[in-house]
Amino acid sequence: MTPFLTRLLPMFLVCEALAAASAPTLPQIINVSAYDPKERQREGLGYTEHDVSALRANGASALIARAGKGGVLDAKCASFLTSADRNGLLPGVYYRLRTEVDAVAQADQFIARAQALARSRAWTAPALLLCGDFDANSRLSDILRFVDRVEARTGVIPVAYLENSPQLKILLSHADAASKDRLRRLPYWLALYADDSGAGPIYPAPVTPTGLIDQYQVWPDWTLWQYGGVDWERGGSRSRVYSHGSLKFPPWFGNLDRPVERNVFNGTPAALQSFWQRHGLRLGK
């Protein structure tokens, strides 16, 4: 096979899968924080941190809650995860790394929180997914120290969430080969809410997930795609949902009455289960 066809075939397969992104074949995942739930904006089902049954009813397979940010724990995390597990959603946690607090100290706080959550109840789910959310101003050394600490203390290689950020693209695309090899072990969770987002003087808009992968120059593919985000404007939330070409996601998540941050997993429901256990902290029954 020629190099061109070798490159084209994976792109074609990804695009074919994404064309059916709103279908049940790509599992839907909701991520939440203390800012959730957002305000009600239309008729429909609502949810709280104590009752996420509406998320499950509208097709969500998993929920990832923020555990902390820059040394501060998220007060709603445990409630969201308890409700998620009660409703049959796979539970996960993410930690937002900030530059003003030592990366290892933040990793230790994240690990302590995840371990406390794992001991807090008799879980139905087999594992608690672990994710690092890296600030646009993160230093490469901080990212690697955070990830290494999580793996060393839990045995789990966490997921890496990266914004569509020119600073992070410069940082990671220019990283040395050894650092890229270490990063490549982490599943890539990308954020792309619109085909024209991310355009600037250094990088053009990536347009598609494949374009964003090319700009980072680290991962060969993505694992999670946050296609739906929420901005805060004029005292209220505004949903931003990717819709371009054949990759059109609906503006609302089913019949929910408010916007949510939405993601898809690049694989089958069975593959999602395996992925969750491979990159998650084991939960006792």
N, C-alpha and C positions, 0 to 999 in steps of 0.2 A: 504494500500500500504506500502511495506517495506521501510525503510529509503534509502536503495540502489536504489530502483526503483524511489522513490521520487526525488532523486538527478539525476538519469539517464535521466528521461523523459524531463526536461527542457533542458539538454545538447543536447539530440537528436533533439528536436525541433529547437534549435538554429542552430545546424549543418545543418539540413535540409534547413533552411532558407538561411544560408550562402552559401550553395552549389549552390544556384541560385543568388549569389551576383551580378553577372554582368547583371542580367536581370532587367527589369524595376520594379519588385516587391519590391526591396529595393531601396528607393529613394537615388539619388546621390547628394552630397553636396560638393561644392568647398570652400576651405578657402584660403584667400589671405591676403597680407600685402603690405607694401611699396616696398618690394623686387619683387613684381609681376608687370607685367608678366615677367617670365623667358625668356632667350634668345631663339630664333628660332633654332630648331635642325633638322627639316625635312620639307617636303612639307605638306601643310595642312592649316587649318584655324587658324588665330591668333586672339588675343583679346587685349584690353587695358583697363585701368580703366574707360574709357569713353564709351566703347562698349564691352559688354560681351555677345553679341548675339550668338557668337560661343559656349559659354558654354551651353546656353539654347538649341541650335541646336543639341548638342551632348548628351542631356539627363539630364542635371543638373536641380534639383528642387529648390535649394537654394544656397545662397552665404553668407559666414560669413567672414567679413573683420576685420582686427585688428584695434581697436580704439586707442590703445596706449600701451606703454611699459615703466614701471619704471619711470613714471612722464613725458614722452615725447609722444605727440600725433602723430598719423600716418597721414601723409599728403594726402594719397590717399583714405582714408576711405570713405569720403562723395561721391567722384566720383564713386567708385565701387558700393556703395549702390544705388545711383541714377540710374546707368545703370542697376543694378540687378532688381530693381523694374520696370523700364521701359520695361524690357524683361520678366516679369512674374516670376522672381525668388524670393523666400522668402528671406528677408534680415536679417542678424544677425551681431552682433559685439562681439569681444572678447578682453580682456585686459590681457596683460602679466605682472603678478605680479613679482616684483623684491625685493630682501631683503634689498637693500640699501636705499629704500624709504619707509616711513611709509605706512602700508597697508591701513589704513583708508583714508589717503590723496590720495592714488591711486584709491581707490573705489570712492571717491568723484569726482576725475577727470573723471573716467569712466562714472559715472552717469551723470555728467554735459554734457559730450560729447554725450551720448546716448539721453538725453533729448533735446539737441540742434538739433540733427539729426531728432528726431521725429517731431520737430516744423518746420523743414527746407523746407518742401514741402508737397503737397497733395499726400499722399501715396496711392497706390493701395493695397499693402499688409496690413493685419490687425495688425501685430505686428513685433517688432524688437527683435529678440532673443538676450538674454544677456548671456555671457559666461566668466568665469574666467579661465585663463591659468596660472597654477602654476609652477613656476620655480623649478628645481630639488633641490635647496637649501632652499626652503621655509620652514618656521617654521609653526607648526600646529596652533599656536596662530594667525599668520598672515593670514593664509588661512581662519580661522573661522571669524576673524575680518573683512576681506574683504567681505566675503559672507554675514555676518550679516548686514553690512552697506548697501550693495546693496539691500537686502530684506527690511530693515527698511525704506529706502528712496524711494523705487519704488514699494514695494509690490510683487516683482518678485523674485523667487528662481532661481538663475542662474545655468547654466550648468557648471560642473567641468571638465576641460581638464587636463589630467595627462600624462606625458611622461612615457615611459617604463624605469623607473629610480629606481635603488636600494635604493637611499637615500629616495625617496618618499615612496617606499614600506615599508622600515623599519619604517619610521615616522608614516604612517597611519595604518599599521598592528599592531603596538604596542600602538596605541592610546587607551585612556580609552573608556569605553562603551558609555558614554554620548556624547563624541566627535564623535564617529562613528555614533551614531544615528543622530546627526546634519548633518554630511556629507552625510549620506544615503538619505537625502531629495533632494540632488542635483542629477540630471541626470548625469551619468558617460559617458564621452567622452574619449575613450581610443585611444592610439597610438601604432600600431603594424604593421610594414612594412615588416617583414620577420619572418619566423618560427624560425630562429636561432638568432634573435636579442634579446638583454637583458641578454645574458649569462654572468656570472661572478663568482667570488669566493663565493658570498653570495647566489645568486639565479641562478638556471639554466634558460635557455631560456624558456619563458612561452609557446612557440609554437603556441598556439591558443588564441583567446580572453578569452575563459573560463579559460585557464591557468593563464592569467594575472589577471583576477578577483580573482582567488584563492590566488595569491601572495599578492594582496592588502588587502584582507580580510575585505572589507567594503561593497561593493555593491553585490547584488545577480545577477545582469545582467548589460549589457551595453546598452546605448541608441544610441550613435554615435561611429563609428569606423573609425579612420583615417587609412586607409589601404595603402594610397599612400603618401609618403613624398618626399622631395627634399633636397639633400645635396649639399653643395657648395665645389667643389674640383677643384684644378688646374685652377682657373679662370673661371670655368663654373659650371652649375648646373647638378646634376646627380639624375635621378629619382629612387626611391626605392618603389617597389609595391609588396604587399603580393601575393605570389603564392605558395601554399603548399597543397598537398593532393587534396581534392575536392574543396578547397577554392581558386580558381585561378581567379585573376583579370587580365584584359588585361594590357599590359605594357604602353599603351597610352590611353588617354581619347578620345575615338572616333577618329576623324580625326584632332585633334589639332596638331599644328606644334611645340609645346613645352610642357614640363612637367608642371603639376599642382599638388597641394596638394588636395587629394581626400578622401572623406568619404562616408559611407553609414549610413542610419538611420535604426534602428532595428524595422521596422514596415511597415505598408501600407502607401500609399500617404495620405489617409484620416487621419490616426493616426499622420502623420507628421504635418498636418495642425493644429490639436488639440494641439499637443506638442508645436508648435511654439507660439500659443496664450497663453498657460498655463505658459510658461517660457520666455515670451517676453513682452516688453514695448508696450502698446497699441499705435497704430498709428492712427492719425486722417485722415479722408478722405479729 
